[in-house]
């Protein structure tokens, strides 16, 4: 098992200029340019330094101290951060896909919207140097990953390994933990409101006093977790046997809707599935022609509907969290009050639906919840997003001609200039 020195003894303090030179060499290494050299930033004191926006993919940063460092949008995919000290570090929108964070300390770190897919937070074997004799006299002890008081708001932790880690009183609001392994983790008093834990493993997890209101817990067995005092109000559980049995009949409605589109209304009819749990259909609606369908208040959480045609559809108040609507046609659709948190709308058409020479209907998303939604390169021409919550949404490259954002929450939206 890998060991690292958990004390400050022997750590060399780098200047910002020295760090910049080493990162530049690493970035050259990654792109195959002359003068490149893979970064080895082990056992260093990098407290308070700025690594924002740099590419440290595959770098070795084990046992280094990043206390209060700035790593905003830093790329740390597959980086070795074993036993590192990242307390109070700013990792907003950083990418740490498959990063090794075993035994790392993330106490009070800000990882808002960070991508921690398949990151490893498990226990690490830490080597403690003797206070006087230093590295010549070591003792070894196991140390769990620590993220107490950390901020994971809107972050992605799908498939992460959180076994035995501690995230006491941490904030996981609206984050994605799908398929995460959290066996024996300490999440006491954590805020998991609106989080997606679909398929997560929580056996032996301490969820006492945790806020799971509105969280997605389908496929999650909480029977062996400690849930005393936990708030599970409004949590979305797995589809009922009745909803699963109803799926074939519902699909027939959608097939009839497609026939209605293809025959110009001569056969079939628009589907009417208001308030229905459509999750058992999974990806069956992908690419279908479902113009004018009505699914007000329906549950479509996590469904794959890429390329679906929903011109003029009514999805008011629908739960569309994490749904894949890439390249979907939503012109003229009604999405007022819909929950599109972390929905994927990249390249979607969400603008005006022409109805004749002088008639058209704009897409309406009044009061829609679009926190952390992916809206890159989408067409929102003339769309109405009055009062919508777009905090953390990414609208980079979106077409926003005559789009209305009156009273919308856009203060932390990405790629959107505030008026």
C-alpha positions as CSV (number, residue, x, y, z in Angstrom):
1,X,0.0,0.0,0.0
2,X,1.3,3.5,-0.8
3,X,2.4,5.6,2.1
4,X,2.8,9.3,2.5
5,X,4.1,11.7,5.1
6,X,1.2,13.4,6.9
7,X,3.2,16.0,8.7
8,X,4.6,19.3,7.4
9,X,8.2,18.1,8.1
10,X,10.4,18.3,5.0
11,X,7.9,19.9,2.7
12,X,9.5,22.5,0.5
13,X,7.5,25.7,0.0
14,X,7.1,26.6,-3.7
15,X,6.8,30.1,-5.0
16,X,4.0,30.8,-7.5
17,X,6.7,31.3,-10.2
18,X,8.2,27.9,-9.5
19,X,4.8,26.3,-9.6
20,X,3.9,27.9,-12.9
21,X,7.1,26.6,-14.5
22,X,6.4,23.1,-13.4
23,X,2.8,23.2,-14.6
24,X,3.8,24.6,-17.9
25,X,6.3,21.7,-18.4
26,X,3.5,19.3,-17.5
27,X,1.1,20.9,-19.9
28,X,3.7,20.6,-22.6
29,X,4.2,16.9,-21.7
30,X,0.4,16.3,-22.0
31,X,0.3,17.8,-25.5
32,X,3.6,16.3,-26.7
33,X,5.3,19.6,-27.1
34,X,9.1,20.1,-26.7
35,X,10.3,20.7,-23.1
36,X,7.5,18.7,-21.6
37,X,7.9,16.9,-18.3
38,X,5.3,15.1,-16.2
39,X,4.8,17.0,-13.0
40,X,5.9,15.4,-9.7
41,X,4.6,17.7,-7.0
42,X,4.8,15.3,-4.1
43,X,5.5,16.4,-0.5
44,X,5.3,20.1,-1.3
45,X,3.7,23.1,0.5
46,X,1.5,24.8,-2.1
47,X,-0.7,26.6,0.5
48,X,-2.5,29.6,-0.9
49,X,-1.1,29.3,-4.4
50,X,-3.1,29.6,-7.6
51,X,-3.5,26.6,-10.0
52,X,-6.8,27.8,-11.5
53,X,-7.5,26.7,-15.0
54,X,-4.4,24.7,-15.4
55,X,-4.2,21.1,-16.7
56,X,-2.7,18.7,-14.2
57,X,-4.2,15.5,-15.6
58,X,-2.2,12.4,-14.4
59,X,0.1,14.5,-12.2
60,X,1.5,13.2,-8.9
61,X,0.4,15.6,-6.1
62,X,0.5,13.0,-3.3
63,X,1.0,14.2,0.3
64,X,1.2,17.9,-0.7
65,X,-0.5,20.7,1.1
66,X,-3.0,22.9,-0.8
67,X,-4.5,24.6,2.3
68,X,-6.5,27.6,0.9
69,X,-5.1,27.1,-2.6
70,X,-7.1,28.2,-5.7
71,X,-7.9,25.4,-8.1
72,X,-10.9,26.8,-9.9
73,X,-11.7,24.9,-13.1
74,X,-8.3,23.0,-12.7
75,X,-8.1,19.8,-14.6
76,X,-7.0,17.0,-12.2
77,X,-8.4,13.9,-14.0
78,X,-6.7,10.7,-12.7
79,X,-4.3,12.9,-10.6
80,X,-2.7,11.3,-7.6
81,X,-3.8,13.3,-4.5
82,X,-3.2,10.5,-2.1
83,X,-2.9,11.8,1.5
84,X,-3.0,15.4,0.3
85,X,-4.2,18.3,2.4
86,X,-6.9,20.3,0.5
87,X,-8.6,21.9,3.5
88,X,-10.4,25.1,2.5
89,X,-9.1,24.8,-1.0
90,X,-11.2,26.4,-3.8
91,X,-12.0,23.6,-6.3
92,X,-15.1,25.2,-7.9
93,X,-15.8,23.6,-11.3
94,X,-12.6,21.6,-11.1
95,X,-12.4,18.2,-12.9
96,X,-11.2,15.3,-10.7
97,X,-12.5,12.4,-12.8
98,X,-11.0,9.1,-11.3
99,X,-8.7,11.1,-9.1
100,X,-7.0,9.3,-6.2
101,X,-8.1,11.1,-3.0
102,X,-7.6,8.2,-0.6
103,X,-6.7,9.5,2.9
104,X,-7.0,13.1,1.6
105,X,-8.3,15.9,3.8
106,X,-10.9,18.1,2.1
107,X,-12.3,19.7,5.3
108,X,-14.1,22.9,4.4
109,X,-13.1,22.7,0.7
110,X,-15.4,24.2,-1.9
111,X,-16.1,21.7,-4.7
112,X,-19.2,23.4,-6.1
113,X,-20.0,21.9,-9.5
114,X,-16.8,19.9,-9.5
115,X,-16.7,16.7,-11.5
116,X,-15.6,13.9,-9.2
117,X,-16.9,11.0,-11.3
118,X,-15.4,7.7,-10.0
119,X,-13.1,9.6,-7.6
120,X,-11.7,7.5,-4.7
121,X,-12.1,8.9,-1.2
122,X,-11.4,5.7,0.7
123,X,-9.0,5.1,3.6
124,X,-5.3,5.5,3.0
125,X,-2.3,4.2,4.9
126,X,-0.5,7.3,6.1
127,X,3.1,7.5,7.2
128,X,3.7,9.9,10.2
129,X,7.2,11.3,10.5
130,X,8.8,11.6,14.0
131,X,8.6,15.2,15.3
132,X,12.4,15.2,15.9
133,X,13.9,12.4,13.8
134,X,11.7,13.2,10.7
135,X,11.4,10.6,7.9
136,X,14.1,8.3,9.5
137,X,11.5,7.2,12.1
138,X,8.1,6.6,10.7
139,X,4.9,5.3,12.2
140,X,2.0,4.2,10.0
141,X,-1.7,4.6,10.6
142,X,-4.8,4.4,8.5
143,X,-6.7,7.6,7.7
144,X,-10.1,7.8,6.2
145,X,-10.9,10.4,3.6
146,X,-12.1,13.6,5.3
147,X,-14.5,16.0,3.8
148,X,-16.3,17.4,6.9
149,X,-17.9,20.7,6.2
150,X,-17.0,20.5,2.5
151,X,-19.2,22.0,-0.2
152,X,-20.3,19.7,-3.0
153,X,-23.3,21.7,-4.3
154,X,-24.1,20.7,-7.8
155,X,-21.1,18.5,-8.0
156,X,-20.9,15.1,-9.9
157,X,-19.8,12.1,-7.8
158,X,-21.3,9.3,-9.9
159,X,-19.6,6.0,-9.3
160,X,-17.3,7.5,-6.6
161,X,-15.9,5.4,-3.8
162,X,-16.8,7.0,-0.5
163,X,-16.5,3.9,1.6
164,X,-15.7,4.8,5.2
165,X,-15.1,8.5,4.4
166,X,-16.4,11.3,6.6
167,X,-18.4,14.2,5.2
168,X,-20.0,15.4,8.5
169,X,-22.3,18.4,7.9
170,X,-21.2,18.7,4.3
171,X,-23.4,20.3,1.6
172,X,-24.4,17.9,-1.2
173,X,-27.4,20.0,-2.4
174,X,-28.4,19.1,-6.0
175,X,-25.3,16.9,-6.5
176,X,-25.2,13.6,-8.4
177,X,-24.1,10.5,-6.5
178,X,-25.5,7.9,-8.9
179,X,-24.0,4.5,-8.3
180,X,-21.7,5.8,-5.6
181,X,-20.4,3.4,-3.0
182,X,-20.9,5.0,0.4
183,X,-20.7,1.9,2.7
184,X,-19.9,3.0,6.3
185,X,-19.5,6.7,5.3
186,X,-20.3,9.3,7.9
187,X,-22.8,11.8,6.4
188,X,-24.3,12.8,9.7
189,X,-26.1,16.2,9.5
190,X,-25.2,16.5,5.8
191,X,-27.4,18.4,3.4
192,X,-28.4,16.0,0.5
193,X,-31.6,17.9,-0.5
194,X,-32.3,17.4,-4.1
195,X,-29.3,15.1,-4.6
196,X,-29.5,12.1,-7.0
197,X,-28.4,8.9,-5.2
198,X,-29.9,6.5,-7.7
199,X,-28.4,3.1,-7.3
200,X,-26.0,4.2,-4.5
201,X,-24.8,1.8,-1.9
202,X,-25.4,3.1,1.6
203,X,-25.1,0.1,3.9
204,X,-23.9,1.1,7.3
205,X,-23.8,4.7,6.3
206,X,-24.5,7.3,9.0
207,X,-27.3,9.5,7.8
208,X,-28.5,10.6,11.2
209,X,-29.9,14.2,11.0
210,X,-29.2,14.4,7.2
211,X,-31.5,16.4,5.0
212,X,-32.6,14.1,2.1
213,X,-35.7,16.2,1.3
214,X,-36.5,15.9,-2.4
215,X,-33.6,13.6,-3.0
216,X,-33.7,10.8,-5.6
217,X,-33.2,7.5,-3.7
218,X,-34.5,5.0,-6.3
219,X,-32.6,1.7,-6.1
220,X,-31.2,2.7,-2.7
221,X,-31.6,0.3,0.2
222,X,-31.6,2.5,3.3
223,X,-32.7,-0.3,5.7
224,X,-29.1,-0.9,6.9
225,X,-28.2,2.8,7.1
226,X,-28.6,4.9,10.3
227,X,-31.3,7.3,9.5
228,X,-32.5,8.6,12.9
229,X,-33.6,12.2,12.6
230,X,-33.1,12.2,8.8
231,X,-35.5,14.3,6.7
232,X,-36.8,12.1,3.8
233,X,-39.8,14.3,2.9
234,X,-40.5,14.3,-0.8
235,X,-37.7,11.9,-1.5
236,X,-38.2,10.1,-4.9
237,X,-38.1,6.3,-4.4
238,X,-38.1,3.5,-7.0
239,X,-41.0,3.1,-9.4
240,X,-43.8,1.0,-8.0
241,X,-44.7,-2.4,-9.4
242,X,-47.9,-0.8,-10.8
243,X,-45.9,1.9,-12.7
244,X,-43.6,-0.8,-14.1
245,X,-46.6,-2.9,-15.2
246,X,-48.2,0.1,-16.8
247,X,-45.1,0.9,-19.0
248,X,-46.1,-1.2,-22.1
249,X,-49.5,0.5,-22.3
250,X,-47.9,3.9,-21.9
251,X,-45.5,3.1,-24.7
252,X,-48.5,2.3,-27.0
253,X,-49.7,5.8,-26.4
254,X,-46.4,7.2,-27.5
255,X,-46.3,5.0,-30.6
256,X,-49.8,6.4,-31.4
257,X,-48.5,9.9,-30.9
258,X,-45.7,9.2,-33.4
259,X,-48.2,7.8,-35.9
260,X,-50.3,11.0,-35.4
261,X,-47.2,13.0,-36.4
262,X,-46.2,10.8,-39.3
263,X,-49.7,10.8,-40.8
264,X,-50.5,14.4,-40.3
265,X,-53.2,13.5,-37.8
266,X,-55.0,10.9,-39.9
267,X,-54.3,8.1,-37.3
268,X,-53.2,8.0,-33.7
269,X,-53.4,10.8,-31.2
270,X,-51.2,12.9,-28.9
271,X,-50.3,11.0,-25.7
272,X,-51.9,12.2,-22.5
273,X,-49.8,11.0,-19.5
274,X,-50.2,13.8,-17.0
275,X,-48.8,12.9,-13.5
276,X,-47.5,9.5,-14.6
277,X,-44.2,7.9,-13.6
278,X,-42.5,7.4,-17.0
279,X,-39.1,6.2,-15.6
280,X,-39.8,2.5,-16.4
281,X,-39.6,3.4,-20.1
282,X,-36.0,4.4,-19.6
283,X,-34.6,5.2,-23.1
284,X,-37.6,4.0,-25.2
285,X,-38.7,7.6,-26.1
286,X,-35.3,8.5,-27.5
287,X,-35.6,10.1,-30.9
288,X,-39.4,9.7,-31.1
289,X,-41.8,12.2,-32.6
290,X,-44.1,13.3,-29.7
291,X,-45.4,16.6,-30.8
292,X,-48.2,18.0,-28.7
293,X,-48.0,15.3,-26.0
294,X,-49.1,16.2,-22.5
295,X,-47.1,15.1,-19.5
296,X,-47.9,17.8,-16.9
297,X,-46.5,16.9,-13.5
298,X,-45.1,13.6,-14.9
299,X,-41.9,12.0,-13.5
300,X,-39.1,11.6,-16.2
301,X,-36.1,11.7,-13.8
302,X,-32.9,10.4,-15.4
303,X,-34.5,9.2,-18.7
304,X,-32.6,9.2,-22.0
305,X,-34.7,11.2,-24.4
306,X,-32.0,12.5,-26.7
307,X,-33.3,13.7,-30.1
308,X,-36.9,13.5,-29.1
309,X,-39.3,15.8,-30.9
310,X,-41.6,17.6,-28.3
311,X,-42.8,20.6,-30.3
312,X,-45.7,22.2,-28.5
313,X,-45.6,19.6,-25.8
314,X,-47.0,20.4,-22.3
315,X,-44.5,19.5,-19.6
316,X,-45.5,22.0,-17.0
317,X,-44.5,21.0,-13.5
318,X,-42.8,17.9,-14.7
319,X,-39.8,16.4,-12.9
320,X,-37.0,16.3,-15.5
321,X,-34.0,16.1,-13.2
322,X,-31.0,14.6,-14.9
323,X,-32.9,13.9,-18.1
324,X,-31.0,13.6,-21.4
325,X,-32.6,16.0,-23.9
326,X,-29.6,16.5,-26.1
327,X,-30.6,17.9,-29.5
328,X,-34.3,17.6,-28.6
329,X,-36.8,19.8,-30.4
330,X,-38.7,21.7,-27.7
331,X,-39.9,24.6,-29.8
332,X,-43.1,26.0,-28.3
333,X,-43.0,23.6,-25.4
334,X,-44.6,24.5,-22.1
335,X,-42.1,23.9,-19.3
336,X,-43.3,26.4,-16.7
337,X,-42.5,25.2,-13.2
338,X,-40.6,22.1,-14.5
339,X,-37.6,20.8,-12.6
340,X,-34.7,20.6,-15.0
341,X,-31.9,20.5,-12.4
342,X,-28.8,18.9,-14.0
343,X,-30.8,18.2,-17.2
344,X,-28.7,17.8,-20.4
345,X,-30.1,20.3,-23.0
346,X,-27.0,20.6,-25.1
347,X,-27.8,21.5,-28.7
348,X,-31.6,21.5,-28.0
349,X,-34.0,23.7,-29.8
350,X,-36.0,25.6,-27.2
351,X,-37.2,28.5,-29.2
352,X,-40.2,29.6,-31.2
353,X,-42.6,27.1,-32.9
354,X,-44.0,28.7,-36.1
355,X,-47.7,28.0,-36.6
356,X,-48.4,30.0,-39.7
357,X,-47.5,33.2,-41.6
358,X,-48.2,35.4,-38.6
359,X,-48.5,32.9,-35.7
360,X,-45.9,31.3,-33.5
361,X,-45.5,30.0,-30.0
362,X,-42.4,30.5,-27.9
363,X,-41.1,27.9,-25.5
364,X,-42.1,28.9,-22.0
365,X,-39.9,28.1,-19.0
366,X,-41.4,30.5,-16.4
367,X,-40.3,29.6,-12.9
368,X,-38.5,26.5,-14.2
369,X,-35.8,25.1,-12.0
370,X,-32.7,24.8,-14.2
371,X,-29.9,24.7,-11.6
372,X,-26.7,23.2,-13.0
373,X,-28.4,22.3,-16.3
374,X,-26.2,21.8,-19.4
375,X,-27.6,24.2,-22.0
376,X,-24.5,24.7,-24.1
377,X,-25.1,25.5,-27.8
378,X,-28.9,25.3,-27.3
379,X,-31.2,27.6,-29.3
380,X,-33.3,29.7,-26.9
381,X,-34.4,32.3,-29.4
382,X,-37.5,34.2,-28.0
383,X,-37.8,31.6,-25.2
384,X,-39.4,32.9,-22.0
385,X,-37.4,32.1,-18.8
386,X,-39.0,34.7,-16.5
387,X,-38.4,33.8,-12.8
388,X,-36.4,30.7,-13.7
389,X,-33.6,29.5,-11.4
390,X,-30.5,29.2,-13.6
391,X,-27.9,29.1,-10.8
392,X,-24.9,27.1,-12.0
393,X,-26.5,26.4,-15.4
394,X,-24.0,26.4,-18.4
395,X,-25.3,28.4,-21.3
396,X,-21.9,28.7,-23.1
397,X,-22.6,29.2,-26.9
398,X,-26.3,29.2,-26.4
399,X,-28.4,31.3,-28.9
400,X,-30.1,33.9,-26.8
401,X,-31.8,36.2,-29.3
402,X,-34.7,38.1,-27.6
403,X,-34.7,35.5,-24.8
404,X,-36.5,36.8,-21.7
405,X,-34.9,36.4,-18.3
406,X,-37.0,38.8,-16.4
407,X,-36.7,38.2,-12.6
408,X,-34.6,35.0,-13.3
409,X,-31.8,34.0,-11.0
410,X,-28.8,34.2,-13.3
411,X,-26.1,35.5,-11.0
412,X,-23.9,32.3,-11.1
413,X,-24.9,31.1,-14.6
414,X,-22.0,30.2,-16.9
415,X,-21.6,31.8,-20.3
416,X,-24.4,34.3,-19.7
417,X,-23.6,38.0,-19.3
418,X,-25.7,39.6,-16.7
419,X,-27.5,42.8,-17.8
